[in-house]
Amino acid sequence: MKKAIIGKKLGMTQVFSSNGLVVPVTVIEAGPCDVVQVKTVEKDGYDSVVVGFGKQKEQRVNKAQLGVYKKANVEPAKVLRELRIENAKDYEVGNVINCEIFAEGDKVDATATTRGRGFTGVIQRWNQQRLKMTHGVGPVHREVGSMSANSTPSRVFKNKHMPGHYGCERVTIQNLEIVKVDKDRNILLVKGCVPGPKGTLVAIRESKKA
């Protein structure tokens, strides 16, 4: 992977392709990202760049983080993330990564945190089917169902689909196509949907399986 950037999901819209088809796209504010630190194989054991996204007031940053930004001679950022890229040596501290690194038609992977849905049952969480509505089934029709045998093994097996917390998971959607790059507004239009609600932090990387 040689190209990556941090951005924020602004929402979804639709555009018309060259052949007149309507294409649903996700609008992502990608960058600009200041390079705060460069890690190399010789010094750190792997190649990566640490970038900051979004502006932040100095009084809202603790002294340790403020020292990192001052050492790199960049403004404090709201988000600090590390991007594992192969050509980290090509970057220097203080460089700016913009959405221009991508072009229309590029295939990318989008990583973000899904929307949290709280405590949910097995039908919403695991897409299970409800029980029968007749013949003595009830009074609950959306419950788990059979848990396990009574005498043997006398326990519930591991990985049994149960009710619980649903959402707030780190999800990657692969092989998304970039429909348009707006350099003036630092906007990427990505075909299809990207995990998370509006305002979610999104990592856009060059696709691994293109």
Secondary structure, 3 states (H helix, E strand, C coil): CCCEEEEEEEEEEEEECCCCCEEEEEEEEECCEEEEEEECHHHHCCCEEEEEEEECCHHHCCHHHHHHHHHHCCCCEEEEEEECCCCHHHCCCCCEECHHHCCCCCEEEEEEECCCCCEECHHHHHCCCCCCCCCCCCCCCCCCCCCCCCCCCCCCCCCCCCCEECCCCEEEEEEEEEEEEECCCCEEEEECCCCCCCCCEEEEEECCCC
